[in-house]
Amino acid sequence: MYTELRNFLAIPYDELEQINLKAKEQRKNRVALHKIRKNV
């Protein structure tokens, strides 16, 4: 778990912001969960 947290914290803010905006758009468009998981 420590490594996962460390990798998460290593993501630059700009990249994290883009990931969050994409996730928000997917939720807004009601993308199926299995499709979202496939892209992770």
MODELLER restraints for C-alpha pairs under 7 A, 6 or more apart:
rsr = mdl.restraints
at = mdl.atoms
